């Protein structure tokens, strides 16, 4: 018998039994109004089976609800941000269902407020000043070394050969160290001021030390230190903006914060070959207040004006003389060399703690002496590398400079970067790392000549700084802009920046190296007359603190403090 026939026969028997009083109640037991379909569910079959509503809720719906709540609680233990994520999703759905413009961001008209134009006006004034200050700083930091480092790297491939430097260079670098130490002692300059990355996160730069930082850094670069200009210029721009914000009332604290960041962006806009990179760097390293477009608009105005003033005075951006030879790019894999922090100068300061004069003067003098000796042996190590960019590409890639010399120059620059950062000189790390990346890319091309030169240089020049500085977009754009790469050439450069950061910081390697150095420093600070038990306790404490250390001065991003773990 067919299914339809069976169903009809069953229905007929049930109706007869009900009329005969057999106990069946069609109203409650087989009421077709109480179906899954009425609960919002569509039955798969052509006919709907009916059930008691209360029995359905007790047997199915309530256990399922309890299971859902249990799964939600378990999920929130693994993902503490689940509640926030669900709230965001609900808010998005709410706006999406509100109409056609639900997905279109419609922020308030921030440009209609008088406070916005007040910040624009003040930012323009600060940017004009920073354009002039950047031009003066760059001319001093670049032209002074060219006066005493007389070899023409642009036209002579032998300029970087071993021991072609002059011995009297040692006197210049040592004298620069003495002047820096004397300034630090005279004005009681602090030993550990925040770096530019932490200043971006704090929205604050102490104006008291901005001018001295600018002066000391200019002397450092003019004296041949392997440092970059971004620390001094960013500090000066942020310091001026902080000083203005302390004497002029803003509508709220967010206006003050974004104005300080705009002061830094004004300096960085003059530093890079495009003002866009100044605002982009602030976004990657920090967390600007206001909406994205309002903060971007204000910071971009400062960066553009600073860039325009600098370009008008100098006639070229800092990296403009690096040009592309029209070489196409291809995919590559890379490995980033590590960086080791120095502790020797901190130990010298500890030994000279009782004498403030010697404590401030001896470390930079010794640092200048070491820099001068290396500059004499390897002339291509002078300064932050701006002078030898063209020399590396023009002569190094053609084999007119030996690989051993290029490799020794790169490692010597790493050594001098550690000396310059710790002996008392002031400057940034980005531009020295760009030079070392350029050397690494050239060496790779000489060993693997089937890989295009543009690929090697474009990827390696930014992969080294990307290893410790979380700015993949800024560095990718920097490489693309200075070498005029196209769309497809951008892909391996971006891959290189992400890969480098994953290898060095994402893997925890850089944090491990810094933790060991921090632990050793803490253990040595306990003294020689302390018991072994106390020293071990101090080492364990240092290890715990090092595990929670966020490296803000390098990484530039906010991280949550990890809860201590017990094994």
N, C-alpha and C positions, 0 to 999 in steps of 0.2 A: 504494500500500500504506500502511496506517496506521502510526503511530509504534509502536504496541504490537506489530504484526506484525514490523516491522523489528527491533525490539529482541529479540524472541524468536528470529528467524532468526539474528541476529548472535551471540546467546548459544550457540545450537546449534552453529554453525560453530566457534566458539572452543573449545568442549569437545571436538569431534571432532579439531581440530588438536592439542590438548594430548595426547589419547590416542595420536595418531599420531606424537608426538615432534617436533613442528614447532618447538619452542623456546619456546612460550608458557608461562609459569609463573603459573597463576592464584593461587597462594598469595601471591606477592609483588606481582605487577602489578595484579591485580584483587581483592585481598582486601577484602571489604566491611566488615571490622571497622575498617579504617583510613580513616575518613571524616571530613568536616568536622563531622558531627554529634557524633562522639566527641571533637572538639576544643572542643566547647561552642557550635557554630554549627548553626543549623537551616537545612536546604536549602530554597530557595524552591520547587523543583520536587518533583514527587511521588516521583521516584526519586533516589537519591544516587549521584553519580559518585565513584569511588574513586581515590586517588592514593597514591603512595609517601610515607610520613611524613617520611623524611629529606629527600626532594626538596622536599616542601612547606616544611619549616623553612628549608632553604637558599635556596629561590627566593622565598619570600614572607615568612615570619615574621621572619627575621633582618634583611632590608632594612627592613621596617616598624619593627622595634625601633630600628634605627639612625636612621631618619628621625624617630621619636618623640623620641629623645634629642637629636637636632639641633634640632628644633623647641622642645624644652624649654629648651635652652641659649640659643637666640635669644630666646625669650620672657622668660627671666630677665634678659637684658640690657636689654630694654625695661621690664621690671617687676621691680626688685630685690627686691620684697617677695613674689614669687611663691612662694618656698619657705615663707615664713611663712604665706601664704594657704593653700597646700596642706596644711600641718601643721594649721592651724585646721580646715579642711574634714574632714581625716581624724579629728581629735579629735571633731568634731561627729557624724560618721557613727558613730564608735565608741560614743558615748553614746546616739545615736538608736537603734542596733541592740541596745543592752543591755537594753531593756525599755520599758514604757509610760511610765516616769518619766524617759526619756532627755532630753526637751525641758524638763523642769521643773527650774529652778535650785534646787539644795538646798545652800546654803552652810552652813558649820559654824555651830553655835549661838553666835554671838558674844556674845549677852546673858547667857550662862552664865558668862562669865569675870569675875573680880573686877576686872580692869583696865578693862573696859568701864564698870562702874558707878563706878569711881574717876574716869574721865574725865567721866562724866555729872554727878557731884557737883561736880567742879571747874568744869566748864562752866557749871553753874547759878550758882555763886558769881560767876564772871566776868560772866555775862549780867546778873545783878542789878546789879552795879556799872556795867556799860555802859548799862543802862537809865537809871540815874540820871545818868550822865555825858552821855548823849545828850540827855536832857531839859534839862539845864543848858546844854549847847552850843546846842541849838535855840532856847531862850528868849533866850540872849544874842545869837546871830547874827540872830534875827528881830526881837526886840523893841527892841534898841538902835537899829537903823536907823529903826524906826517912831517913835521918840522925836524924832529930829532931821529925819526926812522926814515931816512932819506931815500931809500931804495924805491924804485918805481915798480910796484908789483904788476901794474897793468901792461908793462912792455918788457919786463925782464924775468924770464922763468927761473933764473938763478937767485932771485932775491931771498928765497926761503931756504937756501942750502945751509948745511951745518956750518956753524961758527963764522957766518958772514956778517953777523952783527958786530956792533962796536962795544968795547968794554966800558966806555964811559956811559953807556945806557944804564949800567948798574947804578951809577951815581944818581941818575935822574929818577929811576923808580924808587930807590932808597930815600931820596930827598922827598919825593911825593908821600911816601909812608910817614916820614918824620913830620911833614906839614899836617897831614891828616891826624896823626896822634896829638900834635900840639893843639889843634883846633878842638879835638874831643876833650882834652884836658882843660883847656882854657874855659870852655863853655859848659863843662860837666855834661857832655853829651851822653845820653843813656846807652848802655851796652845792648839792650834787647828791645828795640822799638818794633812794633808790629810791621810786617811786610805789606806789600800792596794788596795781596790776596786777602789777608785778614782785615785790612782797612776797608776793602770793598764790602765784606760781610758785616762789618760793624757800622757802616755809614758814617764813619768819623775818622778824621786825621787830626792829630794834635798840631795846631798851627804854630806852637812855640818852636817846634823843631823842623818845620818844613824848609825854611830858608837855609838852615845849616845842612840839612840832608841834601838839598840841591847843590850847595857849595862843595861839600865833601865828596859827593858823587862825581861832580865835574872834575875835581882834582884827581880823583881815583882813575877816571877814564883817561884824562890827559896824561897821567903818569904811567899809563900802560896796563892798568889792571884789566883782567879778563872778566868784565862785567858789562851789563847792558844798561840802557838809559831809562827803562820803563819805571824802575823803582823811584828814582828821583823826580821824574816828571809827574808821575801819578800822585806822588806824595805832595808835591807843590800844588798841583791843581786841586786836590782834595783838601789840603790845608787852607788854601785861600777861600774855597767855598765854605769850609767849616767856620772860618773866621767871620765871613760875611753873614752866615746864618745865625751866628751868636749875637750879632748887632742889628739885624734886621728881622722884624717879625714876619713869620709866615703863617698861613691859615691853619695849618696843622703840622704834626711831626712828619707825616709822609712827604710834605712839600720840602721840608728841610733835608730829609734823607735823599730824595731824588736830586736835589740841588747839589749835594756833596758828590754824588755819583756823576753828575754832569760835569763837575769840575775835573774829575779824573778822566772822563770821556773826552773832554776838550784836549787834554794832554796826549792821550792815546790816539786820538784822531789825527794829530799832527805827526805822530810817530810812525804809523803804518802807512802803506801806500794807498790806502783807501779809507776815508773817514767812517765808512760803514763798520770796519773792523773794531773801531774804538767802542761803539755802542754794543756791538755783538760780544766783545770780550767781557764787558760789564754784565751782560745778561747771562753768560755762561758761568762766570765765576761767582756771581752774587744772586740776590733775589730782590730786584728793584720793586719798591712799593708802587701803588697806583695800578691802573690797568696796563696791559702790555703795550698798547699803542700810545697811551699818554706818556709812559716812561720812555718809550722808544723815541717819541717825537721830541721830547725835551732833551734827552741825551744826544740825539742826532744833530740837533741845532748846534750844541756846543762843539761836537766833533767836526762838523762841517766848517764852522767858522774858524776853529783852531787850525784845521787843515788848510783852509784858504789863506790865512795869514802866513802860516809857515811856508807854503808853496810860493807865495808872492815874494817873500824875502829870500828864500834859498834857491828857488827855481827847480827843485827836484825833491822828491820824497826820499826818505832815509834808505830805502832799498831799491830805488828806481834803476840804478845802474846794473842790476842783475837782469839779464835778458835771456830769452829763450832762443835757442838755435833752430827752432822749428822741428824738433825731434818728437816723434809720436811716442805715446806711452803704451805700456802693456801691463799685464798683471804680474805682481811679484809677491814673494813672501819675505818677511824681514825679521830680524832679531835685534832688539834694542840693547845696547850696552848699559850696564848699571852705573849708578853714581854713589860714591861713598862719602859720607860726611866726615869732616876733620874735627879732631878734638885737641890737637896739640896746642893751638893758641889759647883755648880755654884753660888748659893746664898752666900755661905761662902766666895767664892773668891770676890764677889762684895762687901761684908762688909769689907774685908781686902784689898781692892784696894789700900789704901793709904800706906800700908806696904808691900813691895815686898817680904821680907823674910818670913813673916807670911803667905802671900798669897800662896807661893810655898810650905811651909812646913806643915802648919796646915791641909789642906785637906788630903794629903796622910797619915799623922800620924793618923788622925781620922779614915780614911779608914782602915789602918792597925789594929787599935784597934778593930773596928767592925769585921773585918775578923778573928782576933784572938779569940774573944769571941765566934763567931759562930763555929770556928774550935774546940774550947774546948768543946762546948756543943754537936756538931755533928762532930766527927773526919773524917767521910767520905766526908766532904766538903773541905778538904785540896787540894789545887792545882787545875789543870784543869780536874782531874778525871782519869788520866792515871793509877794511882795506884789502883783504885778500879774497873776497868773494869772486871777483872777476878772474883773479890769478888762478884759483882752484879750477874754475870751469874752463878757462882758456888754455891753460898749460897742463894742469893735472889730468884732465880727461884725455889728452892727446899723448900721454906718456912722456912728456918733456920734464915732468917731475916724478921722481921715483916713488914707488908705492911705500917703501920703507920710510921715506921722508914724510909722506902724507900721514902715514899711520903714527909715526912718532910725534908729529905736530898735533894730531887729534888727541892722543893720550896726554901730551904736555898741556894742552888746553884744559883738559879735565882736571889735571893737577893744579893748574893756576886758578881755575874757577874755585876749587876748594880753598886754596890759599886766600884768594881775594875776598871770598865771602866771610871768612872767619878771622882774618887778621885785623880788621877794622875799616877796610875800604867799604864803600856803599855802592850798590848797583843791583841790577836785576840779573836773572838767569836765562831769560828767554833767548836773547840774541846770541850769547855765547853758545847755547845749544843749537841754534840754527847753523852756526859755523861748523860745529862738530858734525851735525847731520849732513852738511854739504860735503865734508871730507869723507864721511862714511859712504855716501852715495857714489862719489867719484872712485873710491877704492873698489866698490862692488862692480862698477862698470869696467874697470881695468881687469878684473878677474873673470867677469862674465860679459864679454863684449857683445854677445848676441842679444843681450837685453838692452833696449834703447837707453841712451844716456838720459833723456828727459824723464823716463820712468824712475831711474835710479835716483837722480837728483831731486825730483819732485816729491818722491815718497820719503826719502831719508831725511831731507832737510827739516821736515816737520814731525817725523816719527820720534826723534829724540826728545824734543820738548813735550810732545804729547804723552810720553811715558810717565811724566809726573805732574803735568799741568792739565787739568780736565777742560780743554778747550778744543775739541775736535772740529767744530764748525769754523771757529776763527782760524785755526791753523790750516785747515783745508782750503778755505778761501784765500788765505795769505799765499799759499803755494800757487794756487790757480791764478791769482792776480799778478804776481811778480813774474811768472813765466808765460802768461797768456795761453793757458791750456783751454781746450774745448770741453764739450759736454762729456764725451766718453773718457777723456783723460782724467776727469775728476773722480771716477769710480775707484781706481786703485789707490789714489791719494787718500780718499776717505777711509778705505779699507785699512791702509797703513796706519792712520791715526788711531782708529779704534783698536786694531790689533796690538799696537804698541802699549796703549793704556791697559789693556787686559793683561798683557804679559807682565808689566812692571807693577802696577797698582791693583788691578783687578784680581791678580793671583795672590796678593798679599806680600809679594817679595819686598817692595819698597818699605812697607810698614814693618816687616821683620827686620830689615837692616837698621832702620831707625830705632826700633825697639831695643835692639842689642846695644847700639851706641848710647841710648838714653839710660839703659840699665847699667852699663859700665860707668857712665858718668855719675850716676847716683851712688853706686857702690864706692867709687873713689872718693866721693865727697864725704863719706863717713869718717875718714881719717885713718891714720896708721895705728893709733892706740886703742882702737875699738875691738872688742872681742869678736871671735869668729861667729858666734851665735848672732850677735847684733848685725854683723855684716851680712850674714845670710838672710836675716829678717829684712834688712834694707834692700837686698837684691830681689827678694820675693815681692816686696812692695813696689819696687821699681818695675818689675816685670808686669805686675797687675796694672799699674798705671800706664805702662807702655802699650799694653793690649787695648786699652781704651783711648789711646792717643789718636786724634783724628787728623793730624798733620794739616791743620787749616792753613798754615802759612804757605803750603805748597799746593794742596789740593783745591782750596778755594770753595769747598762745598760744605754745607752743614750736615753733620751726621749725629745720630742719636747715640748717647752713651750706652755702651753695652752693659747688660747686667752681669755682675761677677758670677762666674761659674765655679762649682765645687765638684771635684772628681772624687 
